[in-house]
Amino acid sequence: MHGLTRNDIEDAARQVYQVMPATAQYAWPLLAERLGCMVWVKHENHTPTGAFKVRGGITFMHWLKCTHPRVRGVVSATRGNHGQSLALAARALGLRALIVVPRGNSVEKNNAMRGFGAELVECGRDFDEAREEAARLAVAQDLYLVPPYHRELVRGVATYGLELFNAVPDLDTVYVPIGCGSGVCAVIAARDALGLKTEVVGVVSSEAAAAKLSFESGQLQETATANTFADGMAVRKPIPEALAIYSAGAARLLAVSDEEVAHAMRVYYTDTHNLAEGAGAAALAALMQERNSQQGKTVAVILSGANLDRSVYARILADPRHH
């Protein structure tokens, strides 16, 4: 267990706020009307990289610089948001950032990573294969391999949990999307550090449900594929350290289909005029699934990111089936 204290997270916040301000959380009235409960949205779509990961990149790079002063650069695999985060933080400290993405990755996420100074390598058919190539390049080019999950990443990400719980201490439930798990583990860490009783609900894609299968069976499960357009959740196997934390700290895990996610993306647009990528809308999709049990409660959903290709978004918004 990470055992992060309130001090650990507040210390991380000081580092994060040198790069960005705290993000807002708003209780949107049209969401409340639609769902019959007070719905707070944590707007991690409004960070400098358009996603929550930037927080962990900042704290991780500070830690790396202190503990491995001779490191000249880092390498990691990503579908986009983690890579942007590392590129921004690495460049600020004068380090090289080599980022491996799977073939056919989001064009706009790739462009954003290059914009923040990353060198990009395309390799593998999915995130898990890109991770293998990143490990190979770390050895070949003498770079520090940044894992998708690490205590320092969680410590940085937990700053959004701290902001949310400080602003709305009486939350009944928080819904958080799960990819590699830094988000959900960070929310659990912040809740526990503040001694709150809020239920944390993790959300996976029904097309990449390994975390949910593992959570329910008590054993690490892997899926053969992770074919969801919600690329932030397209992971075939859970990270064991993360699984241990959300297995102990989450109330339950829910799976949402691509169709439910697309519907939630449209709802975000019509009810709040916010752009959400697939993983970013997953928490709202899960709340919509559970709306009957959440009537009259105070809940929060993490809008974890907004990095979505325009062509994909145009297609989703144009879908005539839902309003």
N, C-alpha and C positions, 0 to 999 in steps of 0.2 A: 504493500500500500504506500501511496505517496505521502500521506500524513501532512498535507499542506496546512499551515496555520494561517490565521488571518494576517499575521505579520508578513509571512511569505508572499501572500497575494497582494497585500498593500505595497510591499517593496517592489513587486513586479509592476504594479500600476504606475509607480513613479517612473520606471524605465519606459513603459508604454506611452505615458503622457508626454514624454519628450519628443515623441514622433507624431502622435495623434491625440485629439481630445477624446473624452469618453463618448460613447454613442448614446443616442436617445432610446428611451422606451416609451411608447405611447399606447394608451388604451383607446383603440379606434371604435367610435360609436357604431359604425355600420357592421363591423364584425360582431359586436355585442348583440346587435339586433338580429343578425343572421343566426347566431349560435346560442343565444339565450344565456350567456355568461359574460363576465367582464374579461375581455381578451387584451392582454398586454403584448405588444410586439417588441422584441429586442432587435434593434435595427443594426445588425452587423453587416448589412449591405452598405452602410455608410462609413466604412473605414477607407483609408487611402488606397487599399487594393480591392475594395468592394467585397471583402469577406473577412470573417473572424480570425482566420489563420495568422494574419499579420501580427497579432499580439504575441503569439508563441514564437514567431520568427525573431522578434525583437529580443525577448528574454533569452531565447536559445543562443543567439549570436553573442550577447553579453557574456553568458556563461562560458561559451566556447573560447572567447577571447581571453577570459581570465584563467581558464583551466588548461588550455592548449595554446599558449601564446605564439607558438611557432607555426601554427596552421596557416597555410597560404590561401586555401579555398575549400569550398564544400561541394558535395554532390548529393543529389536526392532525386527520388522519383515522385511524380505528381500527375494529377489530371488538370492542375492549374492553380488552385488557390494557395496551396502550400508552397508551390514554386515561386509565385509572385511574392509571397511573404518573405521567403529566404533571399530572393534576389534583392529586394528593397533593403533588408537588414544587412546583408553581406556588403552591398555597395556602400552603405553608410560607414562600414568599418574597413573599407578598402580591401575586401576579400573577393576572390573569384567565386562565382556561383555557376556550376554546371548542372543543368536540370534535364532529367530524362522523362520524356512523355511517351505514351504508347502511340503507335501509328494511327492516323485519323483523329487525333485529339482536336479539341475545340480550337479553331483558327484564331478566334479573338482572345482566348486565354493564352495561346502561344504568343501572340503579338504583345499582349500585356506583359508577359514575363520578359520578353526581349526589351520592352520599354523600360523595365526596372533594372535592366543590365544583365540578365541571365544569358548564358550560352545554352542553346537547346540541342538535345539529341533526341531523335525519334527512334524508338525501338520497342518491339514487342506488340502483342495483340491486345493487351490490357494492362491495367495498373500493376498487377502482380508480376507480370513479365518485365515491365519497365523497372521494377524494384530490383530484379536479378541483375539487369544490365548496370544499374547504378552501383551495386555492390562490386561488380567487376571493374568499373571505371575508377572507383575509389582506390583500389589497389594499383591499377595501371598508371594512374596519373597523380598518385600521392595526394589525394583529397580526403577530407573528413566526410564520412558517410553520415548524413543526417537521417535518422530514422523517421518514419511517419508518426511515431509515437515516442515520447520521452518526457521525463518529469519536468524538464524546463519548458517544453512546449505547453504542457498542461498548466504549469504555473502562470504562464503568460495569458493563456486563453481564459483561465479562471477569473481574470480581471473583468470580463464581461458579466460573469456570474455575480461577482461582488457588486458591480454597478446596478444590476437588475434587482438583487435582493435588498440592497440598501434603499433603492427607490420604492420597491413594493415588497415590504417584509412579510405581508400576510398572504402570499401566493399559496393556493391549494395545490396546484399542479404546474409543472413546467415540461413542455415537450421539446426534445432536442434530437436533431438528426444524427445518425451514426454512420461514419465511414470507417476510419481507423480508430476512432473513439476519443480523440483529445477533447472534443466539445462536451460530450456527455460526462466524461470523467472530470472535466473542469467544473461543470455545473454541480456535480456531486461534491467535489472538493470545497467549492465556495459555500454551498448549503451547510455542509458539515462544520466548516470553519466558523460559520456564524451561528451554529447550534439551532438551525431551523428544522421544521418538520415537513417541509414541502415535498410532495411526491415528484420524483423525476421519472419521466417516461421517455425511453429511447425509441427512435423511429428508424426503421430500415426500409429498403425497397423490397417489394415482394419478389423482384427479379435478382436480388442479391441479399438473401436472408440469412447468411451464415451466422451473423451475430445473434439473431433471434433463435436460430436452431441450437446454437451453442448455449445460450442463456437458459433455454428451456430444458435441454438434456443434461446440462452440467458437464458437458464434454466439448472440446474444441471440434467444431464441424466446419467443413469446407464445401463450397458449391463449385460445380464444374464451370459455370459461367457467371457473369455479372452484367447481363445485357439490359441496362436501364439507361435512359437518357439523363437521369439524375446522376451525373458522373461523380459528384462528391460522395455518393453512397455506393459506387460500383466497385465493391471489394469482395473478393472470393473467399478470403479467410480472415478471421478476426486476429488482432494482435493479442497474444495471451495476457500480457500485463494489463491491458485495457479491459479485457473481458473479465479479469478477476475483480476489477474495481466496479464496473457497472453491474456485474452479477450480484455483488454485495449491496450496491447502493441504489440501483434503479428499482422502481416498483414493478415495472413490466416493460416489455419491448413490443412494439406494434409494427406490422408490415403494411406499407401503402403501395398501391399499384401505380404504374406510370399514368394511368388515366386519372386517378385520384389526385396525383401530384399536379398534373396539367390543370385540373379543375381549380386546385388551390392557387396556382399561379394566376389564373384569370380572376379569382376572387381577390387576391392581393391587389391586382390592378384596379378592379372596379371599386373596392371598398376603401383602399388606402392610397391608390396611385403609386404603389411601390413595385419595382421590378424585383422578382425573385427567380433565381435559377432553380433547377429541379430540387436539389438537396435543400435549398433555401426555403422552399415551400412545403417540404415534407412534414414539418412539425404541425403546420396548419392543417394539412391533409389528415394527419392523425387525430387532431382535436375534432375535426369534422366527423371522423369515424366514431368518436366517443362522445359526441355532443349530448346524448341523452343522459349519460352519467355525470356530466359536468354542469348541468343546469344550475344557474344561480351562484356558481363558484367564481373565484378569481383565478384565472389561469394565465400563463405566459407561453408564447411560442417563440422559438429562436429563428429569426429570419437570417440564416447563417451566411448567405452570400447572394450576389446578383450578377455573377459573371456567366453570361449566357449569350450564345451567338444570335445575332439579329434574325437570321433566317429561321432558326428554331423557334424563337419567340413569336415571330410573325405567324408562323404556322399554328402555334398553340392559341394565340389570341383570336385567330380567325375561325377556330373550331366552332361551328354553329350549335353544337349539342348542349352547351351549358352557358348560363349567363351569370 
